[in-house]
Amino acid sequence: MGSCASKSADQGNGTSKQQQSAQSTQGKRQQQSQAIQQKNKEKQQSRQKEQQEKHQQQQQQPQPQSPSDSNADGTLKNGSDFYETLKHPSDSSNDNGHLKENHSQDLSNGTANKNLITNPVDAAGNSNPSKDVKVLLLGSGESGKSTIVKQMKILHSDGYTQDELEEYRPFVYKNILDCIKNVINAIIDLQPDLIRKPDSPQLEEDHEEDLKVTGLTSENNHVPTANGSVTNQPPPPPKQRKHILEYDMLNEILDYDYPLNLNQQFDPDIAIKIKKVYETPEVKEFMLQRQGDFYLIDSTDYFLSNLDRICLAGNYEPNVTDVLRTRKKTSGIFIYSFDLGNGLNMNLFDVGGQRSERKKWINCFDNVSTIIFCVALSEYDNFLLEESNTNRLEESLALFDSVVNSRWFSRTTVVLFLNKIDVFAEKLKYSPLENFFPDYKGGSNISNGVKYILWRFNKLNRSGLNIYPHVTQATDTSNIELVMAAVKQTILENSLKDSGIL
């Protein structure tokens, strides 16, 4: 009996221990489950926090800054006061259609070469799909198109290597010869009395005539002073000397021909003669006053004032400024590709601007997203080499008319570069714009002149295209850097619109 009771008690204790063990196990499982739930909750909160921080960073990301405003004195400003709705100076009722401002300073450096880049590959060999845009660089001859390409190479590529700079040496020499020969030929045609022929007594006769005009002679040039004494003084210089350029010297320059040979130096004797002609005050005055009457390369003063460094110092090595100033005629179609960053590749088509080259343009007209049209503001008083009675600015206007109203470009954005503002500002002092465009009433004010020319171009936009004007100086890298940043922003915005994102 006692034995049975003992067994019963043992069984009761065993059952109690099993129940306690089961409860303990269940409690541990609940704790583990709660711990897992807590960890999952913490992970979810952590992910939410990361997403919120990422969203806040995107919201706080700085937006591209707009460039400074534009002055017509050669420094660019894209301000509302300059690109406000423009009216003809003498007719406030005329609209200007679709003038657009473009603001951006989102500059990106990239790489460039003459091969079309359509799908760049990164260093790991992974394909990186990008947006390719086709840009046509159009304009009449010598409007600055090739200089824009050079600036793009400087800004969005590795610039010029030493070997590439060296290749420009013969072209710099050729430019110097072309500049001075144009000046000499113009003097022969327009002011031949500056030239003294061999064995001619004209110089002495002119000197005696000057003395007679001043009341003096070569034998008697005594001038009384305030106290009554007499002193010998030279006569005052005549207003315009004549027969001061030696005929033989001019002929030597005209007969000299420099071959485009990388290894041949410029003849220093010829360089000295060129310098003598250029530094003659009457020649400089002639170039200033008559520049609209003959063909004068824009860089004439630059190259002729650097003769010592380029032709006389020896071991001449062209610099980047020399390259930007060098004139090389473009013949044919050249394709350049520039990686502008942000997945944007610009395929830039540079074509010759002379009349004989324009028939080739149609080969480039397919799938054009943007046209950069260059016009030289300074050409308002010049005439075509191909047709001497056609004003070069009028020719640019006619060319622009045919481009913006062409069926090929009905959905194309037009960027208008009003180029060579530096030359225009200097020339306007001596060659009035109204002499060539009688309806202009703005006088010698640079801003008025630029606005008038821009009005003339915008007036031709019958198709209602968006036109984005920029005042440019193609030889100024900082100016072109700012302008091309705005052009890039325009291209990006239009690409987004075409894709339906905007």
PENOR-V434535 format. One record per residue. RES is the residue in one letter. OMEGA is omega in whole degrees, -180 to 180 (none if undefined). Layout:
BEGIN
RES/OMEGA ; RES/OMEGA
END
This chain:
BEGIN
M/177 ; G/179 ; S/180 ; C/-180 ; A/179 ; S/179 ; K/-179 ; S/179 ; A/179 ; D/180 ; Q/179 ; G/178 ; N/179 ; G/180 ; T/-180 ; S/179 ; K/179 ; Q/180 ; Q/179 ; Q/179 ; S/180 ; A/179 ; Q/179 ; S/179 ; T/-180 ; Q/179 ; G/178 ; K/-180 ; R/178 ; Q/178 ; Q/178 ; Q/180 ; S/179 ; Q/179 ; A/179 ; I/179 ; Q/180 ; Q/178 ; K/179 ; N/179 ; K/179 ; E/178 ; K/-180 ; Q/178 ; Q/179 ; S/179 ; R/179 ; Q/179 ; K/179 ; E/180 ; Q/179 ; Q/179 ; E/179 ; K/179 ; H/179 ; Q/178 ; Q/179 ; Q/180 ; Q/-177 ; Q/-178 ; Q/-176 ; P/178 ; Q/178 ; P/180 ; Q/178 ; S/180 ; P/178 ; S/-178 ; D/-173 ; S/170 ; N/177 ; A/-178 ; D/178 ; G/176 ; T/-173 ; L/167 ; K/177 ; N/-174 ; G/-178 ; S/-180 ; D/180 ; F/-179 ; Y/174 ; E/178 ; T/-172 ; L/175 ; K/173 ; H/-177 ; P/-177 ; S/-178 ; D/-176 ; S/-178 ; S/-176 ; N/174 ; D/177 ; N/175 ; G/-170 ; H/172 ; L/-177 ; K/170 ; E/179 ; N/-176 ; H/175 ; S/171 ; Q/-179 ; D/-174 ; L/177 ; S/175 ; N/-180 ; G/179 ; T/-179 ; A/171 ; N/-176 ; K/177 ; N/-179 ; L/179 ; I/-179 ; T/-179 ; N/-176 ; P/180 ; V/-177 ; D/-174 ; A/-179 ; A/180 ; G/-178 ; N/179 ; S/-178 ; N/-176 ; P/-177 ; S/-179 ; K/177 ; D/176 ; V/-179 ; K/-177 ; V/176 ; L/176 ; L/-174 ; L/179 ; G/-180 ; S/-179 ; G/177 ; E/176 ; S/176 ; G/-177 ; K/-178 ; S/177 ; T/175 ; I/178 ; V/178 ; K/179 ; Q/177 ; M/177 ; K/179 ; I/-173 ; L/-172 ; H/175 ; S/-178 ; D/-179 ; G/-176 ; Y/173 ; T/179 ; Q/179 ; D/179 ; E/176 ; L/-180 ; E/-179 ; E/-179 ; Y/-176 ; R/-179 ; P/179 ; F/174 ; V/177 ; Y/-180 ; K/177 ; N/179 ; I/179 ; L/180 ; D/-179 ; C/-175 ; I/178 ; K/177 ; N/179 ; V/-179 ; I/180 ; N/178 ; A/177 ; I/178 ; I/-176 ; D/-169 ; L/-179 ; Q/-175 ; P/-179 ; D/173 ; L/-174 ; I/176 ; R/-178 ; K/-178 ; P/176 ; D/-180 ; S/178 ; P/-172 ; Q/-176 ; L/180 ; E/180 ; E/179 ; D/-180 ; H/179 ; E/179 ; E/178 ; D/180 ; L/179 ; K/-180 ; V/-179 ; T/-180 ; G/-179 ; L/173 ; T/-180 ; S/179 ; E/-174 ; N/177 ; N/178 ; H/-178 ; V/179 ; P/178 ; T/-176 ; A/-178 ; N/177 ; G/179 ; S/-178 ; V/179 ; T/176 ; N/178 ; Q/176 ; P/179 ; P/176 ; P/-178 ; P/177 ; P/-179 ; K/-178 ; Q/177 ; R/179 ; K/174 ; H/-176 ; I/-179 ; L/-177 ; E/-178 ; Y/-178 ; D/180 ; M/179 ; L/179 ; N/178 ; E/179 ; I/-178 ; L/-179 ; D/-177 ; Y/-180 ; D/-180 ; Y/177 ; P/179 ; L/-176 ; N/-175 ; L/-174 ; N/-176 ; Q/179 ; Q/177 ; F/-179 ; D/-177 ; P/178 ; D/177 ; I/179 ; A/178 ; I/179 ; K/178 ; I/180 ; K/180 ; K/179 ; V/-175 ; Y/-176 ; E/174 ; T/-175 ; P/-179 ; E/178 ; V/178 ; K/177 ; E/177 ; F/-180 ; M/-178 ; L/-174 ; Q/-174 ; R/-175 ; Q/178 ; G/-175 ; D/178 ; F/-177 ; Y/-179 ; L/179 ; I/-176 ; D/-176 ; S/-177 ; T/-179 ; D/-179 ; Y/-176 ; F/-177 ; L/176 ; S/178 ; N/-178 ; L/-179 ; D/-178 ; R/-172 ; I/-171 ; C/-171 ; L/-176 ; A/-177 ; G/179 ; N/-179 ; Y/175 ; E/-179 ; P/174 ; N/-175 ; V/179 ; T/176 ; D/-179 ; V/180 ; L/-178 ; R/-174 ; T/179 ; R/173 ; K/-178 ; K/179 ; T/178 ; S/-178 ; G/-178 ; I/178 ; F/-178 ; I/178 ; Y/178 ; S/-178 ; F/174 ; D/-176 ; L/-178 ; G/-179 ; N/178 ; G/-177 ; L/175 ; N/176 ; M/173 ; N/-171 ; L/-179 ; F/179 ; D/-177 ; V/179 ; G/-176 ; G/179 ; Q/-177 ; R/-178 ; S/-177 ; E/-170 ; R/178 ; K/179 ; K/-174 ; W/-174 ; I/179 ; N/-176 ; C/-166 ; F/-177 ; D/170 ; N/178 ; V/179 ; S/-176 ; T/172 ; I/169 ; I/-177 ; F/-179 ; C/173 ; V/178 ; A/178 ; L/-173 ; S/-175 ; E/-175 ; Y/-179 ; D/179 ; N/-179 ; F/-175 ; L/172 ; L/-178 ; E/-177 ; E/-167 ; S/180 ; N/180 ; T/178 ; N/-174 ; R/176 ; L/175 ; E/177 ; E/178 ; S/177 ; L/179 ; A/179 ; L/178 ; F/177 ; D/-178 ; S/-179 ; V/-173 ; V/-180 ; N/179 ; S/178 ; R/-180 ; W/-170 ; F/-177 ; S/179 ; R/-175 ; T/174 ; T/-179 ; V/173 ; V/-176 ; L/177 ; F/173 ; L/-165 ; N/177 ; K/179 ; I/-180 ; D/179 ; V/179 ; F/-178 ; A/180 ; E/-176 ; K/-175 ; L/179 ; K/-172 ; Y/-177 ; S/-175 ; P/179 ; L/-178 ; E/176 ; N/-177 ; F/177 ; F/-171 ; P/-179 ; D/176 ; Y/-176 ; K/-173 ; G/178 ; G/-176 ; S/178 ; N/-174 ; I/-178 ; S/178 ; N/179 ; G/179 ; V/-180 ; K/179 ; Y/-179 ; I/177 ; L/176 ; W/180 ; R/180 ; F/-178 ; N/179 ; K/-178 ; L/-174 ; N/-179 ; R/-178 ; S/176 ; G/178 ; L/173 ; N/-180 ; I/-179 ; Y/-176 ; P/176 ; H/173 ; V/-172 ; T/169 ; Q/-168 ; A/180 ; T/-179 ; D/-175 ; T/-179 ; S/177 ; N/-179 ; I/177 ; E/180 ; L/-179 ; V/-178 ; M/173 ; A/177 ; A/178 ; V/178 ; K/179 ; Q/177 ; T/-180 ; I/180 ; L/-180 ; E/180 ; N/177 ; S/178 ; L/177 ; K/180 ; D/-179 ; S/178 ; G/-179 ; I/177 ; L/none
END
